[in-house]
Amino acid sequence: MRLRQSLLWFFLVMILCLGSLTTVIVARAQTNTSVPLKVGFLFVGPISDWGWSYAQNQGRLFVESTLGNKVQTIFAENIPENSEAERIMEKMIAQGAKVIFATSYAYLEPLLRVAARHPDVKFMQQSRFETRSNVGTFFNFHYQVMYIFGTVAGQMTKTSKVGFIAARPCPPLLQAINSFALGVHAVNPKAQVKLVWTNNWIDPPTEAEAARGLIDTGVDVLGFDQSSPLTIVKTAESRGVYVGACYTDVHQFAPKYWLTGAQFVWGPFYVKTIQSILNNTWKSSINIYDLSSGNVKLSPFGPAVPKKIQQAALALRDKIQQHQFIVFQGPITDTFGKQRLAPGKAPDAKWLANMDFLVAGVQGSIPTK
């Protein structure tokens, strides 16, 4: 009888000990299990556009390859800048997203409404100045590269007629148009810079029509700021007109007539931002990157660009990177003769972010909303 009682107590003690051990093991397993940070990306166009959204998506892929299982990214493409963007952001948050990158200019207004409802989610808005405690912004000032491209275009034109096709009027595009025109006129003061708007980020039929229309007026060099470069680059190549592009290097689509352009590199910035969130060091801020940062680059030159012009462009790039040359150095005058920046004055980020005019020498106007 006593032996049975002793055995019973022994087994009870063993069960209790095993139970405690099991509890410890489970607790440790739960502690060591890390849940990846879910990060959402909104793209205004298709990620196959070889331009704006393509460059952004390359940054997203860089995040995945660099941070591995620390993050999980989700994305939505072809999202318009209206209530649909708000709906998509809410959907991403419902799926567990704690960080959202809104990668188009007019996403800000719907983003601010969503951010107010979700203070625990971090938002990063592109190309705008407005922030909140959980909203930061980021800029790539590609206008510096567009100025360099303008100097190349101004030297390559034989007709002294240069065209520019632009999407929607907003400060980043006005910076690109104006800096391009200033670059053209710096090397070719007599050149005409003809501006045409499509009023859409991506609109292949309108883009093709705009390119053909400019070429028919004698334009022999095309620059542009559209989300996708494909239509304009291919049209220029087929018509024997020099061309350069924004956002990505697409020389393969214009093997004879490609010049150069601006190229975005988003991956390192995205990784830096996400890592700060993982480290709990993120703070709302305005992040501005120029040519010296490596986030925006001068694309490789096409074979049509003479070595002398290439060397001059690279020397100018180096000066801008070293802050020895300022693109929008005053005096800056608009197409109506109004002085927008005093002589000798350099622009600050706010002046650039609020640009709402065309510089003198641009043949065109800003569409009214």
DOZA-772918 format. One record per atom (N, C-alpha, C, O): x negated, y, z. Coordinates in steps of 0.1 Angstrom, whole numbers, plus 5000, padded with zeros to 4 digits. Layout:
REM residues N
XYZ/...
END
This chain:
REM residues 369
499249885000/500050005000/499150135000/499350224992/498150125009/497250245010/496450254996/496250364992/496150134991/495450144978/496250204967/495750284959/497550164967/498450224957/498550374958/498550454949/498650424971/498750564974/497550644969/497550754964/496350574972/495150644969/494950654953/494550754948/495350544946/495350554932/496250654926/495950724916/497450664932/498450764928/497850904929/498050984920/497250934941/496651064943/495551094933/495351204929/494750984930/493651004921/494151044907/493551134901/495150974902/495651004889/496351144889/496251214879/497051184900/497551314900/496551424899/496651524892/495451404907/494351504906/493751504892/493451614887/493551394886/493051384872/493951464862/493451534854/495251444863/496151504854/496051654856/496051734846/496051704869/495951844872/494651904866/494652014860/493551834867/492251874862/492251884847/491851984841/492851784841/492851784826/493751894821/493551954811/494851914828/495752024825/495052154825/495252244817/494352174836/493552304837/492552314826/492352424821/491852204823/490852214813/491452244799/490952324791/492652184796/493352214784/493752354783/493552414772/494152414794/494552554794/493352644791/493552734784/492152614796/490952684794/490552684779/490252784773/490652564774/490252544760/491152624751/490752684741/492452614753/493452694745/493252844746/493252914736/492952884758/492753024761/491453074753/491453184747/490452994753/489253024746/489453034731/489053124724/490252934726/490552934712/491353054708/491053104697/492253094716/493053214713/492153334713/492353434705/491253344723/490353454724/489453464712/489153574707/488953354706/487953354695/488653364682/487953384672/489953354681/490653364669/490853514665/491553584672/490153564654/490253704650/491253714639/491253634629/492153804640/493153834629/492653934620/492254044624/492553904607/492054004598/492854134597/494154124599/492254244595/492954374594/493554374580/492854364570/494854404579/495554404566/495454554561/495954644568/495054564549/494854694543/495654704530/495454614521/496454804528/497254824516/496754934507/496155034512/496854914494/496455004484/497655034475/498254944470/497955164473/498955204463/498255264450/497455354452/498555204439/497955254426/499055304417/500155244416/498855424411/499855494403/499955424389/500955444383/498955354385/498955294372/498655144373/498455094385/498455074362/498054934363/496554924366/495755004361/496154814373/494754804376/493954764364/492754754364/494654734353/493954704340/493854824331/493454804319/493954944336/493955064328/492555104324/492455204315/491555044329/490155084326/489855224330/488855284325/490655284339/490455424343/490655444358/489955374366/491555534361/491755564375/492055454384/491355424394/493155374381/493555264390/492555144389/492355074399/491955124377/490955024376/489755054386/489254964393/489255174386/488155214395/488555194409/487755154417/489855234413/490255214426/490355064430/489955034441/490754984421/490854844424/489554774425/489354684433/488554824417/487154774419/486654804433/485954724439/487054924439/486754954453/487454854462/486754814472/488654814460/489354724468/488654584468/488554524478/488254544456/487554414455/486254414462/485754314467/485554534462/484354544469/484554534484/483754474491/485654584489/486054564503/486154424506/485554374516/486854344498/487054204501/485654124501/485454044509/484854154491/483554084490/482554124501/481754044505/482754244506/481754294516/482254264530/481354214538/483454274533/483954254547/484554114549/484754074561/484754044539/485153904540/486353874548/487453944546/486353784558/487553754565/487853854576/488853824584/487153964577/487554074586/488754144581/489554204589/489054134568/490154214562/490954124553/490454024548/492154164551/493054114540/493654224533/494254314539/493454234520/493954354512/495254304504/495354194500/496154404503/497354384495/497354514487/496954624491/498054504475/498154624466/499454624458/500054514456/499754744454/500954754445/500554854434/499954954437/500754814421/500454894410/501654954403/502754904405/501355054395/502455124387/503555184397/504755174394/503055244408/504055294418/504155444415/503155524416/505355494412/505555634409/505455724422/505555664433/505155854420/504955944432/506256004437/506456124436/507155914442/508455954447/508855864458/508055804465/510155854460/510655764471/510255624470/510255544479/509955584457/509555444455/508255414463/507955304468/507355514463/506055504470/506355484485/505655414492/507355564490/507755554504/508255414507/507855354517/509055354498/509555224500/508455114500/508455024508/507555134491/506455034490/505555034503/505154934508/505255164508/504455174520/505155104532/504555044540/506455124533/507255064544/507154914542/507054834552/507254864530/507154714528/505854664532/505754554538/504754734529/503454694533/503254684548/502654594553/503854784555/503754794569/504554674575/504154614585/505654644569/506454524574/505754394572/505954304579/504854394562/503954274560/502754274569/501954184568/502554374577/501454374587/500354474584/499354474591/500454554573/499354644570/499254754581/500154814586/497954774585/497654874595/496854984589/496555084596/496454974577/495755084570/496355084555/496554984549/496555214551/497055224537/496355334530/496255444535/495755304518/495155404510/496055444499/496455354490/496455564498/497355614488/496555694478/495955794481/496355634466/495355674457/495855764445/495255764434/496855844447/497255944437/497756074444/498256074455/497556184437/497756314442/499056334449/499156384461/500156304443/501456334448/502056224457/503256234460/501256134461/501756034471/501856104485/502456044494/501256224487/501156284500/502556304507/502756264518/503556354500/504756384506/505556264511/505956264523/505656154503/506256034509/505355974520/505855914529/504055984518/503155924528/503355994542/503355924552/503556124542/503656194555/504956154562/505056144574/506056124554/507256074560/507055934567/507555914578/506355854560/506055714565/505155724577/505355654587/504155814576/503155824587/503855874600/503455834611/504855954599/505456014611/506255894618/506455904630/506755804610/507455684616/506555574621/507055494629/505255574617/504355474621/503055524626/502055514619/503055584638/501855644644/500755544646/499555584648/501055414646/500055314649/499355274636/498355194636/499755324624/499155284611/498255404607/498655524608/497155374601/496255474596/496455484581/496655394573/496555614576/496755644562/495655724557/495155814563/495255694544/494255774537/494755824524/495155744515/494955954522/495556014511/494456084502/493556144507/494556054489/493556104480/493856244475/494956274471/492756324474/492756454467/493656564473/494156654466/494056554486/494856654492/494156694505/493256634510/494556814510/493956874522/494656854535/494156874545/495956814534/496756804546/496556684553/496456574548/496356694567/496056574575/497056574587/497756664590/497056454594/497756434606/496856354615/495756314611/497356324627/496556244636/496256104631/495156044634/497156054623/496955924617/496755924601/496955824595/496556044596/496356064582/495056144579/494856254584/494256074571/492956144566/493056154551/493956104545/492156234545/492156254531/490756234525/489756244533/490656214512/489356194506/489356244492/490356234485/488256304488/488056364475/486756314468/485756284475/486756294455/485556284447/485656404438/486456424429/484656494439/484656614431/483956584418/482756604416/484656524408/484056484396/483856604386/483356584375/484356724390/484156834382/482656864379/482356914368/481756834388/480356854386/479856774374/479056824366/480356644373/479956564362/480656614349/480056604338/481856664350/482556714338/481856834332/481856864320/481156914341/480357024336/479256974328/478957024317/478556874333/477456814325/477956764312/477256784301/479056694312/479656634300/479956754290/479756744278/480456864296/480756984288/479557034280/479557074269/478357034287/477157084280/476756984269/476157034259/476956854271/476656764260/477656784249/477256794237/478956804252/479956824241/479656954233/479756954221/479257054240/478957184234/477857174224/477757254215/476857084227/475757074218/476056974206/475356974196/476956874209/477256774199/478256824188/478256764177/479056924191/480056964181/479357034169/478457114171/479857004158/479457064145/480357174141/479957264134/481657164145/482657264141/482857374152/483557474149/482157354163/482357444175/483857444179/484357544184/484557334177/485857314182/485957184190/485757074185/486157204203/486157094213/487557084219/488157184223/488056964220/489456944226/489356884239/488456814243/490456914247/490556844260/492056814262/492956894260/492256684266/493656634268/493756604283/492956534289/494756664289/494956654304/496356594307/497256614300/496456534318/497656464323/498656564329/499356634322/498656574342/499556664349/498756774356/497656754361/499356894356/498557004363/498556994378/499556994384/497356984383/497056974397/495657024399/494857014390/495257064411/493857114413/492757024408/491857074401/492756894411/491556814406/491456814390/490356824385/492556814383/492556824369/492156964364/491356974354/492557064370/492157204367/490657224369/489957284361/490157154380/488657164382/487957094370/486957154366/488456984366/487756904355/487856984342/486857004335/489057044339/489157124326/488257244327/487557274317/488257314338/487557444339/486057414339/485257494332/485557314346/484157294346/483657244333/482557284328/484457164326/484157114313/483957234303/482957244296/484957324304/484857444295/483657534298/483057584289/483357544311/482157624315/480957564310/479957634305/480857434310/479757364305/479557374290/478457404285/480657364282/480657384268/480157524265/479257544256/480657624271/480357764268/478957804273/478357904268/478357724283/477057754287/476057734277/474957794276/476257634268/475357594257/475857644243/475057644234/477157674242/477657714229/478757814232/479957784231/478357944234/479358044238/480458074227/481558114231/480258034215/481158064205/482157944203/483157954195/481957834210/482857724208/484257744214/484457824223/485257684207/486657694212/486857564220/486557454216/487557584231/487957474239/489557464239/490157554245/490057374232/491557364230/492157264239/491657144240/493057304247/493657224258/495057174254/495957264249/495357044256/496756994254/497056914266/496256834271/498356924270/498856844282/499756734277/500456754267/499656624284/500656514281/501756504292/502856454289/501456564303/502456564315/502756424320/503856414326/501856334318/502056204323/500656144326/499656174319/500456074337/499156004340/498855914329/497655904324/499755834325/499555734314/500755744304/501855724308/500455774292/501455784281/500755764268/500455854261/500455634264/499655604252/500255674239/499455734232/501555674236/501955744224/501655894224/501255944214/501955954235/501656104236/500156134236/499756224229/499456044242/497956064242/497356054228/496556134224/497855954221/497455934207/497856054198/497056094190/499056094200/499556214192/498756334195/498356414186/498356354208/497556474212/496256464206/495656564201/495556344207/494256334201/494256354186/493356434181/495256294179/495256314164/495556464161/494956514151/496456524169/496756664166/495556754168/495356844159/494756734178/493556814180/492556794169/491856884164/492356664165/491456634155/491856694142/490956744134/493056704139/493556764127/493356914126/493356974115/493056974137/492757124138/491257144136/490857264136/490457044135/489057054133/488257024145/486957034145/488856974156/488156934168/487256814164/487756714159/485956814168/485156694165/484556634178/483656544177/484956684190/484556634203/485756634212/486456734213/486056524218/487256514228/486756484242/485956394244/487256564251/487156534265/488556514271/489556564264/488756454282/490056434287/490056394302/489056354307/491156414308/491456364322/492756294322/493756364326/492856174318/494056084319/493655964327/492555924327/494655904333/494455784341/493755674334/492955604339/494255654321/493655544313/492855604301/493455694294/491655564299/490855624288/491155554274/490755604264/491755434274/491755354263/492255414250/491655414239/493455474251/494055524238/493255634232/493055634220/492855734240/492055844235/490755804230/490355854219/490055724237/488755674233/488855594220/488055624211/489755504219/489955434206/490355514195/489855494183/491255614197/491655704186/490455784181/490255804169/489655834191/488455914187/487555834178/486955874168/487255714183/486355624176/486855594162/486055594152/488155574160/488655544147/488655654138/488655644126/488655784143/488655904135/487255964134/487056064127/486255894139/484855944138/484556074146/483856164141/485156084158/485056194167/484356164180/484756054185/483456244184/482756214197/483756224208/484756304208/483456144219/484456134230/483656104243/482656034243/484256154254/483756114267/484956094276/485956144273/484756024288/485855984296/485656014311/484556034315/486756004318/486756014332/486955884338/487455784333/486355864351/486655754360/485855634358/485455564367/485655584345/484855464343/484055474330/484255564322/483055394329/482255384317/482855294307/482955174310/483355344296/484055264286/483355274273/484055274262/482055274273/481355294260/481655174250/481455194238/482055064255/482254944247/483454974237/483554904227/484355064241/485455094232/485155204222/486055234213/483955264222/483555364213/482055344210/481255434214/481655234204/480255204202/479455304194/478255314196/480155374185/479455474177/479555614182/478555694181/480655654188/480955794191/481055824206/481455944210/480755734215/480755764229/479655854233/478555844227/479955954242/478956044246/478556014261/477455964263/479356044270/479156024285/480456054292/481456074286/480356074305/481556114313/481356084327/480256064332/482456094335/482356074349/482755934353/483655874346/482155884363/482355744367/482555734382/481655794390/483555674387/483855674402/483355534408/483455434401/482855544420/482455434427/483055434441/482555514450/484155364443/484955384456/484555284467/484855304478/483955174463/483755064473/483055104486/483655074496/481955164485/481255194498/482055284507/482055274519/482755384501/483655474510/484755394516/484955404528/485355304509/486455224514/485955134526/486555124536/484755074523/484154984534/483855064546/484155024558/483255184544/482855274556/484055314564/484055304576/485155344557/486455384564/487055274571/487355284583/487155154565/487755034571/486854994583/487354944593/485554994581/484654954592/484855044605/484854994616/485055174602/485355264614/486655234621/486755244633/487655184614/488855134620/488655014628/489154994639/487854924622/487554794629/486754824642/486954754652/485954924642/485154964653/485855064663/485255104673/487055094659/487855194668/487155334668/487155394679/486455364658/485755504657/486455594647/485955704645/487455544640/488055624630/488755754636/489355744646/488555864629/489255984633/489856054620/489156044609/490956114621/491556194610/490556294605/490056374613/490256304592/489256394587/489456414572/490156334566/488856514567/488856544552/487456504547/486456554551/487456404538/486156344534/485956394519/486756354510/484856464517/484556524504/483256464499/482256464506/483256414487/482056354481/481856414467/482756434459/480556454465/480156514453/479156424446/478956314449/478456484436/477556414428/476356354436/475756254432/476056424447/474856374455/475256254464/474356194469/476556224465/476956114474/476855974468/476655874475/476855964455/476855834448/478255784446/478455684439/479255854451/480655814449/481155854435/482155794430/480455944429/480855984415/479455994407/478456044412/479455944395/478255934388/478455984373/479555984368/477256014367/477256034353/477155904345/476255824348/478155884336/478155754329/476955754319/476455854315/476555634315/475455624305/475755694292/476955704289/474755734285/474955804273/475155704261/474555594262/475855744251/476055664239/474855684230/474055774232/474655594220/473555604211/473555734203/472555764197/474655794201/474755914193/474156034199/473856134193/473956034213/473356154220/471856154218/471156064223/471356264212/469856274211/469156274224/469656314234/467956224224/467156214237/466956354243/466956364255/466756454235/466556584240/467856634248/467656694259/469056604243/470256644250/470456554263/470856604273/470056424262/470156344273/469256394285/469656404296/468056424281/467056474291/467556604298/467356624310/468156694290/468656824296/469756794305/469956854316/470656694301/471856664310/471356594323/471856624333/470356514322/469856444334/469156544343/469256534355/468456644337/467756744345/468856834353/468656864364/469956864346/471056934352/471656854363/472056904373/471856724361/472456634371/471556644383/472056654395/470256634382/469356634393/469456774401/469456774413/469556884394/469757014400/471057014408/471057064420/472156964403/473356964410/473256874422/473756914433/472656754421/472556664432/471756734443/471956704455/470756804440/469856874450/470357014454/469757084461/471657044450/472357164453/471557294449/471557394455/470857274437/470057384431/470857454420/470457554415/472057394417/472957454407/474357444412/474757334416/475157554411/476557554415/477357574403/477257674396/478357484400/479157494388/479957614388/479957694379/480757634398/481757744399/481057864407/481657914417/479957904402/479358024408/479958154402/480158164390/480358244411/480958364407/480058454399/478858444401/480558534390/482058564388/482758454380/482258414369/483958424384/484858334377/486058414373/486758464382/486458414360/487558494356/488558394349/488058304341/489858424350/490758334344/491158384330/490658484325/492058314323/492458344310/493158474308/493258524297/493658524319/494358654319/493458774323/493858894324/492158744325/491158844328/491058874343/490358974347/491758804351/491758824366/490558754372/490258634369/489858824380/488658764387/489158674398/489858724407/488758554398/489158454408/488058424418/488358374429/486758454414/485658444424/484658554421/484258574410/484358624432/483458744431/482058704426/481658594428/481358794420/479958764415/479058724427/479058784437/478258614424/477358564433/477958474444/477258424452/479258474445/479858394455/480058244451/480358214439/479858154460/479958014458/481357964463/481758024473/481957874457/483257824461/483157734473/482257664475/484157744482/484257644493/485257534489/485957544478/485457434497/486257324494/487757364493/488457314484/488157464501/489557504501/489857584487/490857564482/488857664483/489057734470/489257634459/490157644450/488457534459/488457424448/489857344449/490457324439/490157314462/491357234464/492657304460/493757244458/492657444460/493757524456/493757584442/494457674439/492857534434/492657584420/494057574413/494657474412/494457694407/495757694400/495657784388/496657844384/494457784381/494257864369/493357804359/492657704363/493257854347/492357814337/491357924335/491658044335/490057884334/489057984332/489058054318/489657994309/488558164317/488458244305/487758154294/486758084297/488358154282/487758074271/488457944268/488257884258/489357904277/490257784275/491457824267/492157924271/491657764255/492857794247/493957704251/494057584246/494857754260/495957674264/496557744276/496157844280/497557674282/498157734294/498557614304/498457494300/498957654316/499357554325/500957534325/501657634326/501457414322/502857394322/503557434334/503057414345/504657494333/505557534344/506257414349/506657324341/506357394362/507057274368/508557294367/509257204371/
END
